Amino acid sequence: MTKIAKTVSASLFALAVSLAAPVSAQDGTVADEAAAASDTSYGIEEIIVTANKREASLQDTPLAISAIGGGAMEERGIDDVSNLQSYVPNLRVGQEQDGVKITLRGIGIQGTSSITDNGVAFYQDNFYLSRPAGGSAVFYDVNRVEVLRGPQGTLYGRNATGGVINVISNEPTTRGIEGEVGASYGSRNLWEVRGWLNAPLGDVAAARISAVYTEEDGYVKNLSGPDLYGSKGDLTVRGQIKVGDLDSVELLLYGLYSKLKGSGTANQFLTRNIGGPPPTQALLRTLPPLIADPLVTDIDAPAFLNVETKLAFARLRKDFGGVEAYLQVGRMWQDTSNQQDFDGSPVDVSIFNKTQDNKATSVEARLSSTGDGPFSWILGGYYFDEETYIQRRVRLKGLTPGGIISLPDFLLDEFGNSSTIAGFASLTYALSDAFRVTGGIRYTEDKKDGRKITLGNFGQPFPPDLPNAQFPADVKFDKVTWKVGLEYDVTPDVFAYASVSNGYKAGGFNLSSDGRPYNPETITAYEAGIKSDLFDRTARINVDAFYYDYTDLQLTTLGVAADGVTPGQFTTNAAASTIWGVELDTQWELTPGFLFTAGYSYIDATFDEYVNRDPLAGPGPALDLSGNRLPFVSKHTVNLGLQYETTLGAGTLTLAANSNFHSDFFLREFNNRNIDRVEANTKTDLTATYRLDDVGLRFTAYVTNLEDNVERNNIYLTPGFIGVSPTTAYTKPRTVGVRVDYAF
């Protein structure tokens, strides 16, 4: 860490300790409203969310929820889901091949098979994206991002045991022609151009279009070719047309196109174990030593990661007088193409290619009350259908006395289908003006089927295809889940809530590997919290405590089957797991325009019963992992923030700093301290924004990751045909940049 970074971080911490002293005896978390920015008046800004499927103040929503406004996201450089980690408690985001792995409170890891589900449901404007790839949801021209922690289902279309992330765009408005254009330049030759335009179409209709284009050199230096983890040109365009209003019929037509052209990823080896056919082993022994620098690699094969996403939906809403009807019908098409140097060296040993074609249909219909009586209710239905085709190709070479030889390719085709039908209902009854009780119920039916065809295996016999006599590759699950909640207005400024709910995620089978089935995972969650705005809304103190009782928690390991050779993805169940913790968020408007935030989170997440075999240990008995910590969970997280706004000349200057600390955590359930452990780390972001509102200009300078600390965000095991070895990916180093935007 540089001297200036140490000084700034120490200053932030010292200020936090002194100002947070009145609540230092309590346990808790970082910001439930991670980016609630102050306005020019004295008092903390109110944020409106729709987490309960109706507009409500975040402080009156009986959930553990973070809401980050679009303006705050732009100023802090939050342009995709990975950037949220410093602002949302207990959120972790990793990259694996072409997929994004998201966890909340340790729940939600998604594998790379065509039928796996994520415990954290990701939505783009209320449309469920089953496979967020390459960080493809660019957060430009959005109103806010809502992050709900804990099981969801009695209000949301898709089951989610870990939580929900919903990116909510700005919608068209009839108030007039308006728009914005902007550009950015930063480290690693980062540059971006962007803009949006809103235009009325008569008195009852309007259109809005947004576009952003970005290029950036990679942040991992490649000694034998182009740098990695950058972009050769990312383009996202979103168009919307809104017609009518709720008194008649409101129709929203929505379309999104995204083309991401990544400069590739690297297999950066932590250790190297030589394996595979004898000629391959001979060639692997010629490799140079591993490079210790996490941001330097040396690979010969061109690397790329391309993701193309097309999304279209229509949404109808109408108010029938006390009842609002809602219908959203949409379709998504996503194609990905990925190439990696599998041996991670300048020697041409192995190249991996993966292409994926995904098509998904989502339909959600709801009726909800809008009146002021003691009853409020929601009744809904949900349908989801997904078809996924994946082709994997591995090219392999070896060394013989006669020279370099090429082995026949490994080729695997995978076809997966998943469908969900669900009905859900929620009813809230006000027993008095201050006390309300809520009950919710959901029925879900999930079906999964698929087939796997091996077309090449380095000239060796093919493993059994799926389905076969042992594994039919066709499963069905159904489950009733529920929620009971209480909420109480202790005073006009203090709100308390408590709930008991259970959640469910469908089981499946290991389609990409040996076909073995795995069970659904279920959770019973107990949650209680207090939200308060005190001292004329100049201080906000929110506390949330939770206890999760998990059965058959699903965990996925990429490795090899028991034969030590056959590669694939292996999902297993932990018999029992317990997660509990406390999250605290405080915000203080010290003077007009001067906001201080401080938060703390403690989580204890362990396996009560779990037995599994570590692929790194080779063939042998399974390990008893009882007492091990769940992956991606830090026991301690601290978040500190300062924001100061003042008039300067003809404009307004806003200075902001946010520092996030986490204690160590593990990337795999085996808790290998040499391989899986990520050490404690601190990341600080700084921004300075100057606004000339009279002329519509805004200038921003920013630094992300001031300390220039990088850390591992995933562990990937190479398959047995080159030796089972742990490889990893690293987070982005320091970025310094400037932005200019003109609004009209």
N, C-alpha and C positions, 0 to 999 in steps of 0.2 A: 504494500500500500504506500502511495506517495505521501510525502510530508503534509502537503496541502489537504489531501483526502483525510488523513488522520486528524488534522486540526478541525476540519469542518464536522466530521463525524463525532468527535469528542465534544465539540461545542453544542451540537444538537442534543447529544445525550445529557449533558450537564443541564441544559435548559429544560429538557423534559423532566428530569428528576425534580428540579426545583418547582416547576409549575404543576406537576402531577401529584405532588405530595398529599393533597387532601384525599386522594383515592388510592394511595400506594398500598394500603392494607388489603385491597381486594385483588382477586385473580380475575383474568379476563383476556380480551383480544384486541387486535387491530381493527380499525374502522369498519363498523357495519354499514356505514355510508362512506366508503373509502375516499370519495372525492367530493364531498359536499363543500363547495367553495363558498366563501363569503360574498355578499353583495356590498354595495357602498353604504347600506344602512347598518345600524348597530344591532346585531343579532344574527344567529346562524340561519342560513337559508333553508327553506322547506323544500324537500324533494318529493315529487309525485311519482309513484310507481304503479304498475299494474300486475304485480306478482300474484294477487288474489283474483285476477281476471276482472277487476274493476278498479277505477282510479281511486287512490288513497294516498295519504301522506305516508312516507316511509316510516315515520315515528309512530304511526297508528297501525302498522302492518305486523301481525303477530308471527313473525318469522325471523330467522337469522338471515339477513339479506344485505348485500352491498349494492349500491347504485352509484354509478359513475357517469356524470354528465358529459355530453359530447364536447363542450367547450374545454372542460378540464382535461379530457383525453387528448385533444389536439395540442394543448399547451405542453403536456407532459410526454408527447411522442408515443402515446399508446395507440399503435396502429394494427395490432393483431392480438390474438388471445394470449400469446406468450408474454406480452408486455404487461398483462394484468397482475402478474404474480407479486409485484411489489406493493400492490394497492388492495388486494383482496385477501383476507385471512385464510391461511391454510390451503391456498390454491397452488398446484404444481402443474407445469406443462412441459412435456418432453417430446422429442422427435424420434420416430422410429421408421426407417425407410421412407415411405410416402405418407405416413400417418402421424397425427397429433395425439399424444397421450395426455389426458386431462384427469386430474384427481382433485377432490375436495375432501379435506379431513381424512385423507388416505384411501378414499373410495373412488373407483371409476376407471381403473386402468383398462384400456382396450387393446386387444391383440390385433393381429394383421390378417386373420382369417375372414372369409366372406360372410360368416354368419355370427360373428361375435358382436356383443352389445357393449356399450359403454355405460357405466353406472352414473356418469354425469351427462345429462342430455343437453346437447348444444342446439340452439335455435337461431336462425336468421330471420328476424321479423316474424316470429311465431311459427316458422316452418322448421321442422325437425331435420337436422343434418346428421345422418347416422355415421358418416365418416368424414369429419373435418380433416382435410388433408392440406399439408403445407402451410398451415396458418391462413387458409384461404379467405376467412372473413375479415376483410380490411375494414377498419373502424373509421371510415370517413363519412362525413355528413350524417352522423347518427345522433339521435336525441339522447340516448343513454344506453348503458349496459347494465342489466340486472343479473346478479349472481345470488342464487338461493342455495343455502346449504342444508343438507338433510334430505330424507326421502320425499319425493313428490309423486303425485299420481291422482289424487282426488280432485285436482284442479287442472293439471296439465295433461295433454294428449298422450304423452309417452311416459311409461314407467321410468323412474330414476331413483336408484337407491342412494346415490351420493349427493345429488343436487342438480341444478339447472343453470345454464348460462344462456341468456336471451339478449341478442343484439337488436336494438330497436331503432330503426332509421327515422329521420325526419320525413314527414309525409307532405304531399302537395297541399297548398293553401290558396284560397281565392283572394287573399288580402292585397295582392299586387305582384308585379314583376320584380323579382329580387334574385340575387345570386352572389357568388364569390369565386374568385380565382386566386391561386397561390402557387408558390414554388418554394423548394427547400434545397439546401446543400449541406453536406456534412462529411464526416469521416469516411474513409474508404471510398471516396468519390461517390458518395451517396447523393443522388439528386432526384427530385420528385416534382411533378407538375400535377395540379388538381383543380377541380372546379365543380360548381353546382349551379343550376338555374331552375328557378320556380316561376311558372307563368300561369295566370288564370286562363281558362277556356270558357268565357262567358261568366254568368253569375253563379252557376252551380257546379262548375268543374274546374280542375286545375291539373297541371302536369309538372313533374319534377324529374330532372336528370342529374346524376352525379357521376364523376369519373376521376380516377387517380391513376397515374403511371409512375413507376419507381424503378430505378436501377441502382445497384450497389455492388462494389467489388466484394469478394469473399473475405471473411475475417480469419479463416484458417489458411496460412501460407502453404502452398504446394511447391516443393522444390523442383518437381519435374513437369509442371504444367500450370494451368490457371488455378487461382486461389478458389477455395471452396466456401460454401454457406453464404453465397451472395445471390444476386439476381441479375439476369441478363435482360430483364424487362418484364415487370409485373403490371398488368392492366386489369382494372376492375371498373365496370360500367353498370350503373343501376338506374332503371327508369320506372316511373310510377305515374299512373293516371287515376285521379279520384273524381267520381261523379256523384252528385246528390248529397243528401244528409240523412241523419238518423230518423227525422220525421217522415221522410219519404222512404227511400232506400239508398244506402250508401254503398257504392261499388268501388273497390280498389283493384286495379290491374297492376301487377308487379312483375318486373323482369330483371334478372341479374346475369351478367356475363363476367367471368373472371378467367384470365389466362396468366398463370404464374410460370415463369421460366427460370427456375433455380439453377445455380451453377454447380449443384451437386453436393453430396455429403461424403464423408470419409469414414472408413472403419479405422479408428485410431486405437491401436491395440494397447491394453494394459499389461498383458503378458501374452506370450505366444507359445502354444502347444502344437507341435508338428504332428500331423496325421494324414490320413487318406491313402490312396494307392501308392505303392513304392516309388514310381517315377515322380509323383507329386511331392512326396517327402524329400526326395533327392533334390528337387528344384527349390523347395522351401529352405533347405539348409544353406542355400547360396545367398539368402536375404541378408541385407545389412542390419546392424543392431537397431532396436526400436528407438525412436526419437522421444526424448523426455518432455520437450516443450509441448504443452497441450494445444497450442495454436500454430503448430508446424507439423506438416506431414510430407510424405514423399510417395506419390502414387503415379503410375504411368498411364492407367486407363482413363479416358475422358469420363467425367462424372456429370450427371445432370439429373434434375428432378422437375418435371413439367406436370402441371395440374391445370386442367380446364374444367370449369364448372358453369353449368347453365341452370338457372332456377326460374320458374314461372309459376305464379299462382293468381287466383282471383279470390277476393274476399267480399262477402256481402254482410251488411249489418242493417238492422231496422229496429226501431223502437215502436212497440205496439201499445204503448201506454202502460207503464209499469213492468213490462217485460221486453228485454232486448234479445233479438235473434242474431246469431253469428254463424257464418259458414265460410270456411276457407278450404279451397281445393287447389292442390299444386302438384308439380312434377319437377324432379331434379335429375340432371344428367351430369355425371362426373367421370372424366377420363384422366388417368395418371400414367406417367411413364418415368421409370427410375432406373438409373444405372450406377453401380458402385464397383470400385476396385475391392474385391472381396479379401484379397490378401494384404491390402494396405501397405504396399511396398512398390519400389520402382521396377521390380521384376514382374514380367507378365506371367502370373501363375493362374489367377482366377478372376473372372468378371461376372457380376450378378446383374440380371435385368428382371424387372417386374413391370408388367402393364396391368392396369385394372380398368374395367368398364362397369360403372355402377348406375343403375336407374332406380329411382324411388318415387312412389306416389304417396301423398299424405292428404287425408281428409279429416277435418275436425268440425263438428257442429255443436253449438251450445245454445241453451236458453238460460237467461239469468234475470233475476228481479232487479228493478231499478227504483222501486218505491222507497218511502221513508218509514214503513211500518216496522214492527218488531221482528218480522221474518225477512231474511234475505237468503237467496238460494241460487244454485247453479246446477243445471242438468246438462250432461254432454255425452257425446259419443266420438270415438276416434277409430280411424282405419289407417293402417300403414302397410305398404307392400314394397319389397326391395328385391332386385335381381342384381347379382354381382358375378362378374367373370374375372378371374385372375390367372395370368400366365406367368410362371416363373422359369427363368432360364439361367443356368450356370455353365460357363465355359471354363474348362480346366486344362492345364498343361502340365507336363512332367519332363524330367531329365533322365535320359538313358545314355549308355556308352556311345550310341549313334547320334546323340544330340537332343534338341528339344522336340517333343512330340505333343500333338493335340489329342486329348481324349474325346470320345463322343460326348455330346452335350447331355446335361441333366435338364429335362423338360417336364413341367408339371402344369396341367390345366385343372382349374378349380371352378366349379359352378355352384353358387350358393343362392338360396332363396329364403327370405324371412317375411313373415306376415304377422300382423297384430290386429285384433279387433277388441275394443274396450268400450265400456260404458262407465260413467262416473257421475257422482252427485255429491253436493255439499250444501248443508243447511246451517245457517246461523240464526239463533234466536236470542233477542235481547230480554233477559229476565228483569232488567231495570235499565235506567238511563246509563248506568256505569258498568253493568255486568252482562257478559254475553257468553253463550256456549255454542260450540260448533261441532257438528258431526259430519263425517265424509265417508263414502264407500266407493269402491271401484271393483269391477270384474274385468279381468284380462284373459284373453286366449291367444297364445303364441304358437306359431308353427314354423319349423325350420326343416329344410331338406337340401340336399346337394349331392354332388358327385365329384370324384377326383379321379383323374386319368393321368397315369405316368406315361410319357411318350419317349423318355430317354433316361438312362441311369448310368452314364459313363461306361456303357458297354456291359454293365452287370445285369443280373436278373432284376425284373421289375418287382417292387413291393406290391401287395394286393391293392387293387383299386377299390373305390367306394362308390356305391354300396356293394356289400358282399354278404356271404352267408353269415358272417359273425356280426357285422355292423350294418344295419339297414339304411343308415344315413337319412332317417326321416323321423322326427320327434314332434311331440305336441305337449304343451303345458297350459295350465289354467290356474288362476289364483284370485281369491277375493282379498283385497286389502282395505284398510280403514284408517280413519283418524278421528280423534276426539280432542277438542281444544277448549280452553277457557281463556277469556281476556277480561281485564278489569281496569277501568280508569280510576286509579288510586286518587289522583287529583287531576285538574285540567292539564297539568304539565308532566304527570307521571303515569306511564302505561305499563301494565304487567300482563304476562301471558304464560301459558303452560300448555303442553300437548303431549299426547301419546299417539304414535302412529306406527304402522308397519309398512314395509315396502318389499318389492320383489323384482328380481331380474331373471329372465328366462334362462333355463339351462340350454344345453346343446351337445355337440359332439366335436371331436377334434378332426375337422374335415381336411385340414391341410397336412395332417400327419397320419396317425395310426387309427383314427376313427373312434377312439374310446369316448364314451359319453361322460358328461359332467352334469351335476344337479343344478337346479335353480338356486340362487342365493336369496336369503330373506333377512330382513332386519326389523327389529322392534326398537323404535327410537323414542327416548324420553327427552323433552326439551322444556326449558323454562327461562324466562328472561324479563328484564325491566328496561324500558326506554324512557328517558327523561330529558326534558328541556327546562333548564333552571335559570334563575336570576334574569328574568325577562328575556329568555332564549339567548343568553350569552354563554351558556355552558350546556353541553350535551354529554350525558353519561349513560351509556348502554351496556348492559351485561347480559350474556347468554351462557347458560350451562346445558350440557347435553350428555346423554349416556346412550350408546348404541350396543345392542346385543345382536351379533351377527351369527347366522347359521349358514354353513356351506358357502362362505365367501369365495368367489372365483378369483383365481390368480393364474396368470399366463406366463410361461417361460418359453423363450425361443431357444431351441437347442436341438438335441438329437434323441431318437428313441432308445430303448434299452439295448438295441443292437450296437449302439455306439457309432452308427454310420448314417442312418436315415434321418435327414433333416426335417424340421417342421416346427409347428407351434403347438404347445401342450398346455391346455387349461385343466386345472385340478381344483378341488374344493378343500378349503380349510374347514374342518368340522365345526369349530366354534372360535369366535373372535370377539373381543370387547374393546370398544373405543369410548373414551369419555374425556371431557375437557371443559374448560371455561374460556370465554372470549370477552374481552373488555374493549370498549371504544369510548374515548373521551375527546371532545372538541371544546375549545375555549376561544371565544371572541374577546380578546384582551382589551382592545380598543377598536374604534371603527376602522375596519379594513385590516386588522391584524388578527389572524387566525392561527391557533396552535392546536395540533392534534397529537394524541398519544394513545397507543393501544398495546395490549399484551394478550397472548394466547398461550394456553397450556393444553397439550393433548397427550394422553396416555393411550397408545394403540398397540395391543399385543395379541398374539395367537394364543388361545386357550388350549386348542387341540389342532395339530396340523403335522402331517407326516408327508415328506416329499423327497425325491432324490435330486441332488444338485448335479446338473450335467457336467459341471467343471470337475467333479470328483470322479468321473468315469463310472463304468459299471460297478455296481455294488449295492449294499443295502440302503434303504431310504433313511433319511435323517428325521429325528424328532425335533420339530421346530417350535414346540410349545414354549412360550415365554419370549420368543423373538418378536421384534418390532415389525409392524406392517411397513411396506415400502412407502417412500415419499412422504413420511410424516416426521416433522420436527417437534420435539417436545415443547420447545420455547420459541416464540416469535414475538418480536418487538417492532412496532412501527412508530416513527416520529415524523411530524411534519410541521412546517412553518409556511405561512403565506402572508405577505404584506402588500397592501394595495394603497396607493396614494396618488394624488393629482400632481403631475409634473409638467409644467408649461401648459401647452394646449391639449395634453393627453393624460392618460392614466397609466401608471407603471405598476406592474404586479411582479413581485419576486416570490418564488416558491422553492422549497426544499423538502424532499421526502427521503427518509432513510429507513431501510428495512433490514432487520437482522433476523436470522434463523439459526438455531442450534443444529447440530449434526443430524443427518438422517441416512437411511439406507435405500438403495435402488432396487434391491431384490429381497425376497423373504428370507434368504439364507443368511443375511447379516454378516457376510464375510468382511471383516474390518479392512482387509487389504484391497478388496475388489469393489465391494458394494457401498462402502461408507463415503458420504459426502460431508466434508468438514463444515463447521460453522462458518457463516459468511455474512458480510454486510454489503448492501448495495444502496448507493445514494444517487438521487436524481435532482438536478437543479434546473430551474427555468427562470427566465426574465422576459416579460412581455410588456411592450409599450403600445397602447391603443390610441389612435387618433379617430375617435368615433365620428367627428364632424365630417371627415373626409373618407371614412371607411377603411383606414389602413391599420394593419396590425403587424408588428415586428416581434419576433420571438427568437431568443437565443437559448440553447438548452445543452445540458450534459446529462447523459444517462450512464449509470455505472461509473460514478466519479472515481471510485477506488481502483477501477480496472481489474476487478476480481472476476475470474471465470471459474465455473464449476461444472462437474458432470451432471447431465440431466437425464441420462438413460444408460442402461447396460444392454448390449446386444451380444449374443453368443454366436460365433461363427459355427457353421455346421461341420460335421465330422469329416467331410471329404478333404478339408485342409487342416483339420485339427480343431477341437473345441476350445476356443479362446475367448476371453472377455474383451469386447471393444466398447467404445463409448463415444458420446458426442458432448460438446462443451457449449456453454452459454456464450452470448455475445460480449465482447470486451467493451471498453469505454467508447461512447459515441458522442462527438461534439458537432453541433449543427446550428444553422440559422434558418428561419422561416419568414416569409413575407406573404401577407394575404390582403386582398382588397375586396371589400364587400360593397355591393351597390343595391 
